[in-house]
């Protein structure tokens, strides 16, 4: 009978240790990949849902614009898939001050209607759609505001909504119904229209709407958060609309 040497025992122990180490590396790698994979899937789903919310809000903005533009349309409805996000509504939100020459024609809040998910938000604000997150905010769909060489048009939608928070996994329908419209017109020569953003969570986005960053709009943005437009004619349209859901 052959006797087992000490060297044979040492090789056997080394093989066991090597096997355990390799097995541990494999299990650890699988665990890490699983965690990373789950996080990537979760991030993808959240980004996809925010994009869906953007499309839903943009569609709603287009529908409400029909209410603003056409006298024969006084309400529009849109759907938004919440998918664990939440909708916040209220009568506060961005505050704008609009003057034509020396006359103040509007100074009030625009109402709150935003979708929130994981610290990020998609908001309908005054007729436009804005996206906000920790890194900043941008304008996705601009309000119907323009400044040409001869005429300025400022159309704002003021939402009237209860202070509510709705969280759900379902698809929710939202209806915007026109309550009242005020129109201010001037035909004065060389009049200045000022739109001042007094308080907002979307300052960068509004600066894009009323500032130099948008070459299609002739507004000039200053350090007082004011967009100015020098024209011969101006039309300011304020639409008060009720938000129901």
C-alpha positions in Angstrom: 0.0 0.0 0.0 1.4 3.4 -1.1 1.7 5.9 1.7 0.4 9.5 1.0 3.2 12.0 1.4 2.9 15.4 3.0 3.3 17.0 -0.4 0.2 15.2 -1.7 -1.8 16.7 1.2 -0.5 20.2 0.5 -1.5 20.0 -3.2 -5.0 18.8 -2.2 -5.4 21.7 0.2 -4.2 24.2 -2.4 -6.7 22.8 -4.9 -9.5 23.2 -2.4 -8.5 26.8 -1.6 -8.2 27.6 -5.3 -11.6 26.2 -5.9 -13.1 28.2 -3.1 -11.5 31.4 -4.3 -12.6 30.9 -7.9 -16.1 30.0 -6.7 -16.2 33.0 -4.5 -15.1 35.3 -7.3 -17.8 33.9 -9.6 -20.6 34.3 -7.0 -19.4 37.8 -6.2 -19.3 38.8 -9.8 -22.8 37.4 -10.4 -24.1 39.4 -7.4 -22.4 42.6 -8.5 -23.7 42.2 -12.1 -27.2 41.4 -10.8 -27.2 44.6 -8.6 -25.9 46.7 -11.4 -28.3 45.1 -13.9 -31.3 45.7 -11.7 -30.3 49.4 -11.1 -29.8 49.9 -14.9 -33.3 48.4 -15.5 -34.8 50.6 -12.8 -33.1 53.7 -14.2 -34.3 52.9 -17.7 -37.9 52.4 -16.5 -37.8 55.7 -14.7 -36.4 57.6 -17.7 -39.0 55.9 -19.9 -41.8 56.9 -17.6 -40.5 60.6 -17.5 -40.5 60.6 -21.3 -44.1 59.3 -21.3 -45.0 62.1 -18.8 -43.3 64.6 -21.1 -45.4 63.4 -24.1 -48.6 63.4 -22.0 -48.0 67.0 -20.7 -47.0 68.2 -24.1 -50.2 66.7 -25.5 -52.2 68.4 -22.8 -50.5 71.7 -23.5 -51.4 71.4 -27.2 -55.0 70.6 -26.3 -55.2 73.6 -23.9 -53.7 75.8 -26.6 -56.8 74.9 -28.7 -59.0 76.3 -25.9 -56.9 79.5 -25.9 -57.0 80.0 -29.7 -60.5 78.9 -30.7 -63.7 80.5 -29.3 -65.7 77.4 -30.3 -63.6 75.1 -28.0 -64.0 75.6 -24.2 -62.6 72.4 -22.8 -60.1 69.7 -23.6 -59.1 66.4 -21.9 -55.8 64.4 -21.9 -54.6 61.2 -20.2 -51.5 60.7 -18.2 -50.1 57.3 -17.1 -48.9 57.9 -13.5 -47.1 54.5 -12.9 -46.2 55.1 -9.2 -45.5 58.8 -9.8 -47.7 61.5 -8.4 -49.5 64.5 -9.6 -49.5 67.7 -7.6 -52.0 70.5 -8.2 -52.8 73.8 -6.6 -53.4 77.6 -7.0 -49.8 78.6 -6.4 -46.8 78.1 -8.7 -44.9 80.5 -10.9 -45.7 84.2 -10.5 -45.5 86.5 -13.5 -45.9 90.2 -13.8 -46.8 91.6 -17.2 -46.8 95.3 -18.1 -47.5 97.1 -21.3 -45.9 100.5 -21.1 -46.9 101.9 -17.7 -49.9 99.6 -17.3 -49.8 96.4 -15.3 -52.1 93.9 -17.0 -51.2 90.8 -15.0 -49.6 90.0 -11.7 -50.5 86.6 -10.3 -49.5 82.9 -10.0 -50.2 80.5 -12.8 -51.3 77.6 -10.8 -49.6 74.2 -10.2 -49.9 71.1 -12.3 -46.8 68.8 -12.2 -45.9 65.1 -12.4 -43.3 63.9 -9.9 -41.2 60.8 -9.9 -38.0 60.1 -7.9 -37.2 63.8 -7.3 -37.8 64.8 -10.9 -40.8 66.7 -12.3 -42.6 67.5 -15.5 -44.8 70.6 -15.1 -47.4 72.4 -17.1 -46.8 76.1 -16.4 -48.7 79.0 -18.0 -49.1 77.2 -21.3 -45.7 75.6 -21.6 -44.1 72.4 -20.3 -41.0 72.4 -18.2 -38.7 69.6 -16.8 -37.0 70.0 -13.5 -34.4 67.9 -11.6 -31.5 68.4 -9.3 -29.2 69.5 -12.1 -31.5 72.2 -13.3 -34.6 72.8 -15.4 -35.4 73.3 -19.1 -38.3 74.3 -21.3 -39.7 71.4 -23.2 -42.7 73.0 -24.9 -42.9 76.8 -24.9 -45.9 78.9 -23.9 -47.6 80.8 -26.7 -45.5 83.9 -26.2 -43.8 85.7 -29.1 -42.1 89.0 -29.9 -41.7 90.2 -33.5 -40.6 93.5 -34.9 -44.1 95.0 -34.8 -46.2 92.9 -32.4 -46.0 91.1 -29.1 -48.4 88.4 -28.1 -48.5 87.0 -24.6 -51.0 84.2 -24.0 -51.0 82.8 -20.5 -53.1 80.0 -19.0 -53.9 80.4 -15.3 -55.0 77.0 -13.9 -57.5 77.0 -11.1 -57.1 73.7 -9.2 -57.6 72.4 -5.7 -54.5 71.7 -3.6 -54.3 68.0 -4.1 -51.8 65.2 -4.5 -52.7 62.1 -6.4 -50.5 58.9 -6.5 -51.5 55.9 -8.5 -50.4 53.2 -10.9 -53.4 53.9 -13.2 -54.0 56.1 -16.3 -55.6 59.3 -15.1 -57.7 61.7 -17.3 -57.4 65.5 -16.8 -59.8 68.0 -18.1 -59.1 71.7 -18.6 -62.2 73.9 -18.9 -62.1 77.6 -19.8 -63.8 79.8 -17.2 -62.8 83.3 -18.3 -60.6 85.1 -20.8 -59.3 88.6 -20.5 -57.7 90.3 -23.6 -55.7 93.5 -23.4 -54.7 95.2 -26.7 -52.7 98.3 -27.4 -51.9 100.1 -30.7 -49.5 102.6 -29.3 -46.3 103.3 -31.2 -43.1 102.2 -29.6 -44.5 100.5 -26.5 -42.5 98.1 -24.3 -44.0 94.9 -23.1 -42.3 93.4 -20.0 -42.7 89.9 -18.6 -41.1 89.5 -15.2 -40.7 86.1 -13.6 -41.0 87.0 -9.9 -41.1 83.5 -8.5 -40.7 80.1 -10.2 -39.1 76.7 -9.9 -38.3 76.8 -13.6 -36.2 80.0 -13.9 -33.8 78.6 -16.5 -36.6 77.4 -18.6 -38.4 80.7 -18.5 -35.2 82.5 -19.3 -35.0 80.3 -22.5 -38.6 81.4 -23.3 -38.0 85.1 -22.7 -34.2 85.4 -23.3 -31.4 85.4 -25.8 -31.1 81.7 -26.0 -34.2 81.5 -28.3 -33.3 83.2 -31.5 -36.9 82.8 -32.8 -38.2 85.1 -30.0 -37.2 88.8 -29.9 -37.3 89.2 -26.2 -34.3 90.6 -24.3 -33.6 89.1 -20.9 -32.1 91.2 -18.1 -30.7 90.6 -14.6 -34.1 91.4 -13.1 -35.5 88.2 -14.6 -37.5 90.3 -17.1 -38.1 89.7 -20.8 -38.7 93.0 -22.7 -40.1 93.5 -26.2 -40.3 96.9 -28.0 -43.2 96.9 -30.5 -46.0 99.0 -32.0 -48.8 96.6 -31.1 -49.4 94.2 -28.2 -52.0 91.6 -27.3 -52.1 90.1 -23.8 -54.5 87.2 -23.4 -55.1 85.7 -19.9 -57.2 82.5 -19.8 -58.4 81.3 -16.5 -59.1 77.6 -16.8 -60.4 75.0 -14.3 -58.4 71.7 -14.0 -60.5 68.7 -13.1 -59.6 65.1 -12.5 
